[in-house]
Amino acid sequence: MEGITGYPFRNAFQQCFPGIDRFYTPFLSANDTFSFTTREKRDTDPALNKVPCLVPQIITNNAEMFVWAIERMADLGYREVNLNLGCPSGTVVAKGKGSGMLRYPDKLDAFLEETFELMDKNHISYAPSDNASDAEKKHITISVKTRLGIHDPSESEKLIAIYNRYPLSDVIVHSRVQKEFYKGDIHYDHFRRFIEGSRHHLVYNGDIVTKKDFEKINSMFPEIDTVMIGRGLLINPSLVREISGGEPCTLEEIKVFHEVLIESYLPEMGSDANLLYKVKEYWSWLSKSFAGSERYMKDIRKAKKLPEYKAAVRNLMANCELEHR
């Protein structure tokens, strides 16, 4: 998630709560500068990432810029990139990026057509290969993360047809439209239409916050063997372990994770102010797992120095019960 799940967070999470098969970066912006920011370069530096599998996520509405980004990621050794067609942020959508690309399906179709034509032209294979004769080619697969459309979930019918025309490795579906952001009911019936109409490997995304949520999706869609979880893991870091049959996290595990997270952030942030901004943002999610945490969150938000912040966190943990859902 943008602003939280950079490489320090991912590394700390993997160290304390292993079990995730694949991590995705917050989106990298491929724009007309044809360069990534220092933060984006560090976030995709293989030497800094200590997770089993990392997929760079790219946001753009220009095929030439997208292919440039694909090449850069292939040069770093990545074998998959993900095109973000799901971000519902108003500022992103206003630029015609993220889920804003879903507003005009014909333009999205043309974008994907140009992308794969440019990959062919630049000798970038979009299918993995162990063939020695293909050694001169770069191999990198393309997946997409999508919503159902902008206003109405029925818009997904055109999107299914468009995606089917291209050699995508995965189609990750958040079954809401852009205007719904993360609120309201998931349109399960339209995810079912993706299952019935798509030729691609599908990944379910959306509102998996508890083990029961996962079991519900597994029961409704037994054909689906992969899910993407975002906010649920920020709230409950042991969720994947619980889904796999393990125990919920303990307060002691949360304490250890919190310390590891601070140590992971320190070299990257450079100052208490930057560090506190990151960990406070994370606590806005993690606090949802502590009963009655809001009164203590006020002190966490007000903290100006690291010792003051740590004292506020200790106070929350001492006075609020860790809830297991």
Residue frames as qw, qx, qy, qz and C-alpha x, y, z in Angstrom:
[[0.000, 0.888, 0.460, 0.000, 0.00, 0.00, 0.00],
 [0.367, 0.672, -0.025, 0.643, 1.26, 3.43, -0.97],
 [0.182, -0.763, 0.246, -0.569, 3.17, 5.14, 1.83],
 [0.737, -0.506, 0.353, -0.278, 3.40, 2.12, 4.12],
 [0.949, -0.056, 0.308, 0.036, 4.59, -1.10, 2.49],
 [0.391, 0.802, -0.451, -0.006, 7.99, -0.07, 1.17],
 [0.726, 0.264, -0.616, 0.157, 10.98, -2.38, 1.50],
 [0.001, -0.347, 0.699, -0.625, 11.66, -1.68, 5.24],
 [0.691, -0.091, 0.307, -0.648, 8.10, -2.73, 6.09],
 [0.888, 0.225, -0.311, -0.254, 8.20, -5.77, 3.78],
 [0.495, 0.381, -0.713, 0.319, 11.51, -6.96, 5.23],
 [0.235, -0.264, 0.641, -0.681, 10.31, -6.57, 8.81],
 [0.805, 0.031, 0.098, -0.584, 7.05, -8.33, 8.01],
 [0.821, 0.295, -0.483, -0.078, 8.83, -11.25, 6.34],
 [0.252, 0.381, -0.748, 0.482, 11.20, -11.59, 9.30],
 [0.300, -0.121, 0.632, -0.705, 8.41, -11.67, 11.89],
 [0.695, 0.276, 0.469, -0.470, 5.47, -13.18, 9.99],
 [0.024, 0.316, -0.789, -0.527, 6.79, -15.35, 7.14],
 [0.441, 0.307, 0.831, -0.143, 4.39, -17.21, 4.86],
 [0.466, 0.740, 0.086, -0.476, 3.49, -14.74, 2.12],
 [0.800, 0.206, 0.453, 0.334, 4.29, -16.17, -1.31],
 [0.434, 0.431, 0.312, 0.727, 4.51, -12.91, -3.23],
 [0.158, -0.676, -0.276, 0.665, 4.83, -9.24, -2.31],
 [0.392, 0.705, 0.366, 0.464, 3.94, -6.27, -4.53],
 [0.328, -0.076, -0.153, 0.929, 5.58, -2.86, -4.32],
 [0.187, 0.754, 0.325, -0.538, 3.56, 0.32, -3.92],
 [0.674, 0.652, 0.301, 0.173, 3.15, 1.64, -7.45],
 [0.448, -0.333, 0.281, 0.781, 6.10, 3.10, -9.33],
 [0.393, 0.804, 0.204, -0.397, 5.29, 5.98, -11.65],
 [0.568, 0.085, 0.525, 0.628, 6.43, 5.58, -15.27],
 [0.196, 0.887, 0.262, -0.326, 6.27, 9.10, -16.67],
 [0.610, 0.772, 0.031, 0.173, 7.82, 11.34, -19.32],
 [0.204, -0.860, 0.468, 0.013, 11.04, 11.82, -17.34],
 [0.887, 0.252, -0.386, 0.030, 11.92, 8.19, -18.11],
 [0.303, 0.353, -0.693, 0.551, 13.48, 7.93, -14.69],
 [0.621, -0.558, -0.551, -0.018, 12.44, 6.64, -11.30],
 [0.276, -0.865, 0.197, -0.370, 12.76, 8.62, -8.11],
 [0.145, 0.489, -0.782, 0.358, 15.45, 7.75, -5.58],
 [0.585, -0.147, 0.581, -0.546, 12.79, 6.23, -3.34],
 [0.893, 0.292, 0.014, -0.342, 11.46, 4.05, -6.19],
 [0.573, 0.548, -0.603, 0.090, 14.98, 2.90, -7.09],
 [0.100, -0.386, 0.793, -0.460, 15.69, 1.91, -3.52],
 [0.718, -0.012, 0.415, -0.559, 12.34, 0.19, -3.14],
 [0.921, 0.343, -0.034, -0.181, 13.09, -2.08, -6.11],
 [0.182, 0.687, -0.698, 0.086, 16.79, -2.60, -5.40],
 [0.881, -0.070, -0.456, -0.106, 17.15, -6.41, -5.13],
 [0.482, 0.222, -0.619, 0.579, 19.96, -5.96, -2.60],
 [0.194, -0.232, 0.402, -0.864, 17.62, -4.17, -0.19],
 [0.763, -0.115, -0.092, -0.629, 14.68, -6.56, -0.46],
 [0.037, -0.281, 0.935, -0.212, 14.74, -9.64, 1.76],
 [0.715, 0.156, 0.377, -0.567, 11.45, -11.25, 0.70],
 [0.650, 0.027, 0.742, 0.162, 10.87, -14.48, -1.25],
 [0.356, 0.416, 0.622, 0.560, 9.28, -12.91, -4.34],
 [0.011, 0.611, 0.204, -0.765, 8.70, -9.26, -5.18],
 [0.394, 0.552, 0.600, 0.424, 6.64, -7.88, -8.07],
 [0.110, -0.219, -0.012, 0.969, 7.09, -4.23, -9.05],
 [0.247, 0.711, 0.654, -0.074, 3.77, -2.49, -9.68],
 [0.251, -0.007, 0.283, 0.926, 3.75, 0.20, -12.37],
 [0.231, 0.753, 0.523, -0.324, 1.24, 3.02, -12.87],
 [0.099, -0.320, 0.408, 0.849, 1.10, 4.83, -16.21],
 [0.621, 0.571, 0.435, -0.315, -1.21, 5.46, -19.18],
 [0.389, 0.779, -0.388, -0.302, 1.52, 5.61, -21.81],
 [0.995, 0.088, 0.039, 0.028, 2.68, 2.39, -23.49],
 [0.586, 0.613, -0.339, 0.407, 6.15, 3.70, -24.35],
 [0.197, -0.650, 0.496, -0.542, 6.76, 4.70, -20.75],
 [0.888, -0.253, 0.242, -0.297, 5.35, 1.39, -19.52],
 [0.937, 0.277, -0.118, 0.176, 7.70, -0.63, -21.73],
 [0.270, 0.685, -0.452, 0.503, 10.62, 1.53, -20.58],
 [0.525, -0.529, 0.458, -0.485, 9.71, 0.65, -16.98],
 [0.988, 0.006, 0.079, -0.130, 9.33, -3.03, -17.89],
 [0.735, 0.505, -0.317, 0.325, 12.84, -3.05, -19.36],
 [0.031, -0.666, 0.509, -0.545, 14.31, -1.40, -16.27],
 [0.757, -0.358, 0.379, -0.393, 12.68, -3.99, -14.03],
 [0.973, 0.220, -0.060, 0.038, 13.89, -6.82, -16.29],
 [0.452, 0.654, -0.436, 0.422, 17.41, -5.38, -16.06],
 [0.328, -0.564, 0.538, -0.533, 17.16, -5.68, -12.27],
 [0.096, 0.142, -0.983, 0.064, 16.24, -9.35, -12.59],
 [0.520, 0.186, 0.512, -0.658, 12.47, -9.16, -12.06],
 [0.065, 0.046, 0.911, 0.404, 10.37, -11.65, -13.99],
 [0.027, -0.676, -0.720, -0.157, 6.95, -10.07, -13.53],
 [0.008, -0.007, -0.154, 0.988, 5.59, -6.54, -13.46],
 [0.056, 0.593, 0.788, -0.155, 2.07, -5.59, -12.50],
 [0.023, 0.346, 0.281, 0.895, 0.08, -2.83, -14.23],
 [0.017, 0.354, 0.650, -0.673, -2.00, -0.90, -11.71],
 [0.202, -0.324, -0.520, -0.764, -5.50, -0.40, -13.13],
 [0.465, -0.525, -0.713, 0.023, -7.11, -0.45, -9.70],
 [0.277, -0.200, -0.387, 0.856, -6.03, 2.61, -7.71],
 [0.006, 0.757, 0.628, 0.181, -9.22, 4.64, -7.02],
 [0.322, -0.505, -0.184, 0.780, -7.49, 7.80, -5.74],
 [0.320, 0.871, 0.326, -0.182, -9.10, 10.93, -7.16],
 [0.035, -0.832, 0.370, 0.412, -5.76, 12.55, -8.04],
 [0.363, -0.208, 0.835, 0.358, -4.61, 9.41, -9.86],
 [0.430, 0.524, 0.734, 0.046, -7.90, 8.94, -11.68],
 [0.205, 0.899, 0.112, -0.371, -7.96, 12.60, -12.77],
 [0.052, -0.658, 0.599, 0.453, -4.72, 11.94, -14.66],
 [0.820, 0.337, -0.268, -0.378, -6.28, 8.98, -16.45],
 [0.324, 0.395, -0.842, 0.173, -4.14, 6.48, -14.54],
 [0.230, -0.033, 0.849, -0.475, -4.92, 3.62, -12.18],
 [0.314, 0.459, 0.824, -0.107, -8.63, 2.82, -12.37],
 [0.253, 0.693, 0.009, -0.675, -8.99, 6.04, -14.38],
 [0.049, 0.315, -0.771, -0.551, -7.84, 3.99, -17.38],
 [0.190, 0.294, 0.937, -0.018, -11.04, 1.97, -17.13],
 [0.290, 0.586, 0.278, -0.704, -13.14, 4.99, -18.07],
 [0.554, 0.621, -0.278, -0.479, -12.34, 4.54, -21.78],
 [0.858, -0.102, 0.502, 0.035, -12.05, 0.82, -22.61],
 [0.757, 0.630, 0.074, 0.156, -11.04, 1.48, -26.22],
 [0.127, 0.872, -0.413, 0.229, -8.06, 3.52, -25.04],
 [0.632, -0.488, 0.589, -0.123, -7.11, 0.78, -22.59],
 [0.904, 0.265, 0.331, 0.058, -7.30, -1.74, -25.43],
 [0.549, 0.793, -0.136, 0.228, -5.04, 0.44, -27.60],
 [0.245, -0.804, 0.505, -0.198, -2.62, 0.90, -24.70],
 [0.781, -0.258, 0.569, -0.025, -2.26, -2.86, -24.19],
 [0.828, 0.512, 0.190, 0.123, -1.94, -3.48, -27.95],
 [0.319, 0.869, -0.293, 0.241, 0.85, -0.92, -28.21],
 [0.509, -0.667, 0.525, -0.142, 2.55, -2.30, -25.11],
 [0.851, -0.067, 0.514, 0.083, 2.87, -5.82, -26.49],
 [0.688, 0.697, 0.061, 0.194, 3.86, -4.54, -29.94],
 [0.052, 0.888, -0.399, 0.221, 6.68, -2.50, -28.38],
 [0.682, -0.469, 0.558, -0.059, 7.78, -5.49, -26.32],
 [0.882, 0.301, 0.326, 0.157, 8.02, -7.54, -29.50],
 [0.455, 0.852, -0.096, 0.240, 9.91, -4.75, -31.24],
 [0.133, -0.815, 0.494, -0.271, 12.35, -4.43, -28.32],
 [0.643, 0.200, -0.737, 0.066, 12.83, -8.22, -28.07],
 [0.277, -0.265, 0.661, -0.645, 11.24, -8.49, -24.65],
 [0.404, -0.169, -0.867, -0.237, 9.51, -11.82, -24.18],
 [0.487, -0.342, 0.223, -0.772, 6.30, -11.72, -22.16],
 [0.954, -0.175, -0.134, -0.203, 6.46, -15.43, -21.44],
 [0.475, -0.668, 0.572, 0.035, 9.12, -17.09, -19.25],
 [0.872, 0.424, -0.239, -0.057, 11.54, -19.34, -21.09],
 [0.671, -0.555, 0.456, 0.185, 14.43, -21.67, -20.28],
 [0.830, 0.483, 0.194, 0.203, 15.32, -22.04, -23.94],
 [0.571, -0.435, 0.207, 0.665, 19.01, -21.28, -24.44],
 [0.384, 0.369, 0.484, 0.694, 18.32, -19.95, -27.93],
 [0.115, -0.868, -0.361, -0.319, 16.25, -17.18, -26.32],
 [0.627, -0.404, -0.271, 0.609, 19.11, -16.03, -24.12],
 [0.268, 0.152, 0.114, 0.944, 19.38, -12.71, -25.90],
 [0.305, -0.602, -0.416, -0.610, 15.83, -11.84, -24.94],
 [0.142, -0.179, 0.585, -0.778, 14.59, -10.39, -21.69],
 [0.391, -0.352, -0.819, -0.230, 11.77, -12.43, -20.17],
 [0.074, 0.072, 0.525, -0.845, 9.15, -10.74, -18.04],
 [0.071, -0.508, -0.832, -0.213, 5.46, -11.47, -17.64],
 [0.152, -0.224, 0.019, -0.963, 2.74, -8.84, -17.33],
 [0.162, -0.497, -0.837, 0.161, -0.12, -9.00, -14.84],
 [0.126, -0.468, -0.136, -0.864, -2.85, -6.45, -14.18],
 [0.085, -0.362, -0.748, 0.550, -4.73, -5.39, -11.07],
 [0.130, -0.309, -0.457, -0.824, -8.16, -4.11, -12.02],
 [0.344, 0.228, 0.562, -0.717, -11.50, -2.93, -10.75],
 [0.429, 0.450, 0.783, 0.022, -14.83, -3.57, -12.43],
 [0.257, 0.665, 0.409, 0.570, -15.06, -0.12, -14.00],
 [0.112, 0.256, -0.188, 0.942, -15.73, 3.46, -12.99],
 [0.440, -0.177, 0.134, -0.870, -19.45, 3.76, -12.22],
 [0.863, -0.013, 0.089, -0.497, -21.21, 0.46, -12.76],
 [0.550, -0.358, 0.751, 0.070, -19.97, -3.13, -12.27],
 [0.796, 0.458, 0.393, -0.051, -21.50, -4.14, -15.62],
 [0.287, 0.877, -0.348, -0.164, -18.63, -2.21, -17.22],
 [0.484, -0.479, 0.727, 0.096, -16.51, -5.26, -16.43],
 [0.831, 0.360, 0.423, -0.032, -17.97, -7.15, -19.41],
 [0.531, 0.831, -0.147, 0.076, -15.92, -5.02, -21.82],
 [0.179, -0.783, 0.589, -0.086, -12.86, -5.29, -19.62],
 [0.783, -0.140, 0.606, -0.017, -12.99, -9.09, -19.58],
 [0.784, 0.571, 0.230, 0.082, -13.07, -9.13, -23.37],
 [0.248, 0.905, -0.326, 0.117, -10.14, -6.71, -23.57],
 [0.423, -0.627, 0.650, -0.076, -7.95, -8.61, -21.13],
 [0.872, 0.092, 0.480, -0.025, -8.68, -11.86, -22.95],
 [0.675, 0.735, -0.035, 0.058, -6.97, -10.48, -26.05],
 [0.191, 0.811, -0.494, 0.248, -3.58, -10.21, -24.35],
 [0.796, 0.033, -0.567, 0.210, -1.03, -12.66, -22.86],
 [0.300, -0.693, 0.329, -0.567, -1.37, -11.62, -19.23],
 [0.348, 0.160, -0.882, 0.275, 0.03, -13.86, -16.49],
 [0.136, -0.426, -0.783, 0.431, -2.56, -12.87, -13.85],
 [0.177, -0.548, -0.258, -0.775, -5.65, -10.71, -13.64],
 [0.228, -0.224, -0.699, 0.639, -6.12, -9.53, -10.05],
 [0.205, -0.557, -0.500, -0.630, -9.69, -8.36, -9.53],
 [0.012, 0.189, 0.571, -0.799, -10.94, -6.01, -6.83],
 [0.003, -0.463, -0.811, -0.356, -14.66, -6.44, -7.36],
 [0.000, 0.776, 0.384, -0.500, -15.74, -2.84, -6.83],
 [0.457, 0.738, 0.228, 0.441, -15.89, 0.13, -9.18],
 [0.420, 0.273, -0.213, 0.839, -13.68, 3.18, -8.78],
 [0.272, -0.572, -0.059, -0.772, -16.44, 5.36, -7.33],
 [0.804, -0.504, -0.264, -0.173, -16.92, 2.93, -4.45],
 [0.000, 0.724, -0.608, 0.324, -13.28, 3.15, -3.32],
 [0.272, 0.137, -0.927, 0.219, -13.14, 0.54, -0.50],
 [0.368, 0.052, 0.536, -0.758, -16.68, 0.95, 0.79],
 [0.752, 0.195, -0.061, -0.626, -19.91, -0.92, 0.26],
 [0.878, -0.051, 0.467, -0.094, -20.47, -4.54, -0.62],
 [0.191, -0.356, 0.774, 0.487, -18.18, -6.51, -2.90],
 [0.716, 0.358, -0.127, -0.586, -19.88, -7.39, -6.21],
 [0.512, -0.250, 0.821, 0.041, -19.40, -11.13, -5.91],
 [0.732, 0.491, 0.454, -0.130, -21.71, -11.80, -8.86],
 [0.473, 0.855, -0.192, -0.094, -19.44, -9.82, -11.16],
 [0.213, -0.604, 0.766, 0.061, -16.36, -11.63, -9.90],
 [0.695, 0.130, 0.703, -0.073, -18.20, -14.80, -10.87],
 [0.643, 0.745, 0.113, -0.137, -18.57, -13.32, -14.37],
 [0.089, 0.793, -0.593, -0.104, -14.81, -12.91, -14.50],
 [0.498, -0.255, 0.828, -0.024, -14.43, -16.59, -13.63],
 [0.703, 0.427, 0.558, -0.111, -16.89, -17.58, -16.35],
 [0.552, 0.827, 0.098, -0.039, -15.52, -15.28, -19.03],
 [0.056, -0.868, 0.476, 0.128, -11.80, -14.85, -18.42],
 [0.909, 0.305, -0.269, 0.089, -9.12, -16.95, -20.07],
 [0.270, 0.627, -0.534, 0.498, -6.52, -15.88, -17.53],
 [0.534, -0.238, -0.689, 0.429, -5.42, -17.02, -14.11],
 [0.258, -0.763, -0.177, -0.565, -7.55, -14.94, -11.73],
 [0.375, -0.040, -0.621, 0.687, -6.62, -13.61, -8.30],
 [0.306, -0.786, -0.498, -0.200, -9.29, -12.45, -5.86],
 [0.313, 0.091, -0.336, 0.884, -8.74, -9.19, -3.95],
 [0.282, -0.461, -0.129, -0.831, -10.92, -7.29, -1.50],
 [0.611, -0.477, 0.132, -0.618, -12.14, -7.29, 2.12],
 [0.858, -0.103, -0.482, 0.143, -10.18, -10.28, 3.43],
 [0.141, -0.721, 0.373, -0.567, -9.57, -9.13, 6.99],
 [0.622, -0.377, 0.589, -0.353, -10.18, -12.34, 8.95],
 [0.156, -0.155, 0.961, 0.169, -9.77, -16.08, 8.45],
 [0.431, 0.475, 0.710, -0.290, -13.56, -16.30, 8.14],
 [0.391, 0.745, -0.095, -0.533, -13.46, -13.81, 5.26],
 [0.100, 0.473, -0.804, -0.347, -10.96, -16.05, 3.45],
 [0.267, 0.105, 0.955, -0.074, -13.04, -19.15, 4.10],
 [0.472, 0.623, 0.395, -0.483, -16.10, -17.38, 2.69],
 [0.367, 0.695, -0.401, -0.471, -14.25, -16.56, -0.54],
 [0.045, -0.312, 0.938, 0.146, -12.81, -20.07, -0.72],
 [0.388, 0.308, 0.832, -0.250, -16.31, -21.50, -0.38],
 [0.467, 0.709, 0.199, -0.488, -17.89, -19.14, -2.91],
 [0.553, 0.744, -0.326, -0.186, -15.12, -19.47, -5.50],
 [0.847, -0.326, 0.403, 0.121, -13.40, -22.86, -5.14],
 [0.783, 0.536, 0.112, 0.296, -11.85, -22.35, -8.59],
 [0.130, 0.906, -0.241, 0.322, -9.68, -19.54, -7.24],
 [0.884, -0.168, -0.270, 0.343, -6.35, -20.69, -5.83],
 [0.476, 0.064, -0.168, 0.861, -4.77, -17.28, -5.14],
 [0.150, -0.914, -0.375, -0.038, -5.86, -14.23, -3.18],
 [0.367, 0.402, -0.198, 0.815, -4.24, -10.84, -2.68],
 [0.456, -0.751, -0.449, 0.162, -4.52, -9.31, 0.79],
 [0.291, 0.567, -0.116, 0.762, -3.67, -5.70, 1.59],
 [0.311, -0.597, 0.197, -0.713, -5.40, -3.90, 4.45],
 [0.894, -0.352, -0.185, -0.206, -6.19, -7.17, 6.24],
 [0.825, 0.035, -0.308, 0.473, -2.50, -7.84, 6.84],
 [0.141, 0.497, -0.249, 0.819, -1.92, -4.33, 8.14],
 [0.615, -0.511, 0.058, -0.598, -4.66, -4.89, 10.72],
 [0.884, -0.324, 0.311, -0.130, -3.73, -8.48, 11.55],
 [0.197, 0.706, -0.653, -0.193, -0.15, -9.42, 10.59],
 [0.309, -0.206, 0.927, -0.051, -0.70, -13.11, 11.42],
 [0.714, 0.330, 0.143, -0.601, -3.65, -13.44, 9.02],
 [0.634, 0.441, -0.586, -0.246, -1.80, -15.60, 6.47],
 [0.091, 0.258, -0.915, 0.298, -0.58, -17.88, 9.25],
 [0.496, 0.119, 0.597, -0.619, -4.12, -18.22, 10.58],
 [0.732, 0.409, -0.169, -0.518, -5.45, -19.00, 7.11],
 [0.534, 0.409, -0.739, -0.036, -2.81, -21.75, 6.88],
 [0.810, -0.327, -0.482, -0.073, -4.01, -23.26, 10.15],
 [0.482, 0.131, -0.500, 0.708, -1.66, -21.50, 12.56],
 [0.319, -0.630, -0.567, 0.423, -2.33, -19.51, 15.70],
 [0.072, 0.952, 0.170, 0.244, -3.28, -15.81, 15.95],
 [0.445, 0.477, -0.365, 0.664, -0.44, -13.48, 16.81],
 [0.557, -0.581, -0.469, 0.364, 0.36, -12.73, 20.42],
 [0.107, -0.994, -0.026, 0.022, 0.98, -9.36, 22.02],
 [0.584, -0.570, 0.403, 0.414, 4.64, -10.30, 22.40],
 [0.608, 0.264, 0.542, 0.516, 4.89, -10.92, 18.65],
 [0.183, 0.909, 0.286, 0.241, 3.38, -7.51, 17.96],
 [0.378, -0.887, 0.165, 0.207, 5.93, -5.91, 20.30],
 [0.642, -0.261, 0.515, 0.504, 8.82, -7.67, 18.56],
 [0.483, 0.562, 0.512, 0.434, 7.48, -6.76, 15.11],
 [0.015, -0.986, -0.159, -0.044, 7.13, -3.14, 16.15],
 [0.463, -0.740, 0.341, 0.350, 10.76, -2.98, 17.28],
 [0.619, 0.034, 0.600, 0.506, 12.00, -4.74, 14.13],
 [0.342, 0.790, 0.434, 0.265, 9.94, -2.32, 12.04],
 [0.167, -0.974, 0.067, 0.141, 11.53, 0.70, 13.72],
 [0.549, -0.496, 0.517, 0.432, 15.01, -0.76, 13.19],
 [0.574, 0.342, 0.611, 0.423, 14.19, -1.42, 9.53],
 [0.204, 0.911, 0.318, 0.163, 12.94, 2.12, 8.97],
 [0.416, -0.812, 0.059, 0.405, 15.77, 3.97, 10.76],
 [0.499, -0.233, 0.463, 0.695, 18.43, 3.75, 8.00],
 [0.271, 0.487, 0.631, 0.540, 15.92, 4.78, 5.32],
 [0.103, -0.887, -0.446, -0.057, 14.11, 7.61, 7.08],
 [0.480, 0.409, -0.124, 0.766, 17.08, 9.63, 8.29],
 [0.098, -0.316, 0.312, -0.890, 15.21, 11.50, 11.03],
 [0.125, 0.231, 0.831, -0.491, 12.75, 10.96, 13.86],
 [0.433, 0.393, 0.123, -0.802, 10.16, 13.05, 12.04],
 [0.533, 0.306, -0.599, -0.514, 10.21, 10.88, 8.91],
 [0.220, 0.032, -0.965, 0.136, 10.31, 7.68, 10.94],
 [0.214, 0.261, 0.671, -0.660, 7.38, 8.73, 13.11],
 [0.519, 0.327, -0.168, -0.772, 5.33, 9.64, 10.06],
 [0.493, 0.181, -0.796, -0.302, 5.70, 6.08, 8.75],
 [0.211, -0.093, -0.928, 0.293, 5.01, 4.20, 11.97],
 [0.300, 0.262, 0.430, -0.810, 2.11, 6.45, 12.94],
 [0.563, 0.252, -0.376, -0.691, 0.52, 5.77, 9.56],
 [0.446, 0.051, -0.890, -0.078, 0.86, 2.05, 10.17],
 [0.003, 0.141, 0.786, -0.602, -0.68, 2.35, 13.64],
 [0.489, 0.161, 0.012, -0.857, -3.83, 3.80, 12.05],
 [0.730, 0.093, -0.561, -0.381, -4.35, 0.22, 10.77],
 [0.459, 0.070, -0.832, 0.304, -2.79, -1.93, 13.49],
 [0.186, -0.090, 0.515, -0.832, -4.77, -0.11, 16.20],
 [0.691, -0.053, -0.259, -0.673, -7.94, -1.67, 14.78],
 [0.723, -0.028, -0.690, 0.025, -6.83, -4.93, 16.40],
 [0.270, -0.032, -0.654, 0.706, -6.71, -3.38, 19.89],
 [0.246, -0.712, -0.646, -0.126, -9.97, -2.88, 21.80],
 [0.291, -0.911, -0.240, 0.166, -10.53, 0.69, 22.95],
 [0.691, -0.045, 0.114, 0.712, -7.36, 1.95, 21.27],
 [0.251, 0.779, 0.278, 0.503, -8.63, 5.33, 20.03],
 [0.365, -0.930, -0.014, -0.039, -8.00, 7.27, 23.25],
 [0.693, -0.488, 0.328, 0.418, -4.40, 6.00, 23.28],
 [0.624, 0.429, 0.385, 0.528, -3.94, 6.66, 19.56],
 [0.027, 0.981, 0.114, 0.152, -4.28, 10.38, 20.33],
 [0.492, -0.772, 0.330, 0.228, -0.99, 10.26, 22.25],
 [0.725, 0.022, 0.511, 0.462, 0.69, 8.28, 19.46],
 [0.423, 0.741, 0.352, 0.383, -0.39, 10.87, 16.89],
 [0.139, -0.987, 0.016, -0.083, 0.81, 13.77, 19.06],
 [0.782, -0.432, 0.203, 0.401, 4.27, 12.29, 19.74],
 [0.311, 0.925, -0.200, -0.091, 7.11, 14.46, 18.38],
 [0.033, 0.661, -0.749, 0.043, 10.14, 12.41, 19.43],
 [0.636, 0.115, -0.750, -0.140, 10.86, 8.69, 19.21],
 [0.167, -0.004, -0.834, 0.525, 11.00, 8.10, 23.02],
 [0.403, 0.135, 0.307, -0.852, 7.68, 9.92, 23.41],
 [0.686, 0.179, -0.434, -0.556, 6.19, 7.79, 20.63],
 [0.487, 0.099, -0.862, 0.102, 7.49, 4.54, 22.15],
 [0.078, 0.042, 0.698, -0.711, 6.00, 5.48, 25.52],
 [0.579, 0.174, 0.041, -0.795, 2.59, 6.09, 23.89],
 [0.674, 0.175, -0.645, -0.313, 2.78, 2.71, 22.12],
 [0.277, 0.058, -0.878, 0.385, 3.68, 0.92, 25.36],
 [0.310, 0.090, 0.470, -0.822, 0.73, 2.60, 27.03],
 [0.693, 0.176, -0.262, -0.649, -1.65, 1.41, 24.31],
 [0.614, 0.156, -0.771, -0.071, -0.35, -2.14, 24.45],
 [0.123, 0.046, -0.806, 0.577, -0.59, -2.22, 28.25],
 [0.322, 0.205, 0.462, -0.801, -4.17, -0.96, 28.38],
 [0.680, 0.331, -0.152, -0.637, -5.85, -2.34, 25.25],
 [0.731, -0.074, 0.676, -0.048, -6.61, -5.99, 24.70],
 [0.103, 0.331, -0.734, -0.584, -5.40, -7.54, 21.45],
 [0.743, 0.229, 0.310, -0.547, -8.52, -8.83, 19.74],
 [0.175, -0.144, 0.905, 0.361, -8.67, -12.04, 17.74],
 [0.572, 0.265, -0.034, -0.776, -11.40, -12.07, 15.11]]
